[in-house]
């Protein structure tokens, strides 16, 4: 038979899990509302991306537009979007990394 002290530990564990879930939801909301910028070609193309990885805007300097060379422009756009996504992933790691580590550190949880 388990002593009566076993039940409060489960309650505390559930409270910790609920707090982590709330913290995770708040961090995800913050990421969705935060924007980062990626650029390419020395700033000729700039991509604005949310911390959740959603492309929000794209600015192309007229100097980057050459009707005879659309491949370079396409490469600059891809590079700017990738740069923005990399910045978004870094932001995600900063915001969500500590929370994910906390989930793995909870006793009895299979993470």
Buried (B, 14 or more C-beta within 10 A) or exposed (E): EEEEEEEEEEEEBEEBBEEBEEBBEEBBEEBEEBBBBBBBBEEBBBBBBBBBBEBEEBBBEEEBEEEEEEEBBEBBBEBBBBBBBEBBBEBBEEBBEEBEEBBEEEEEEEE
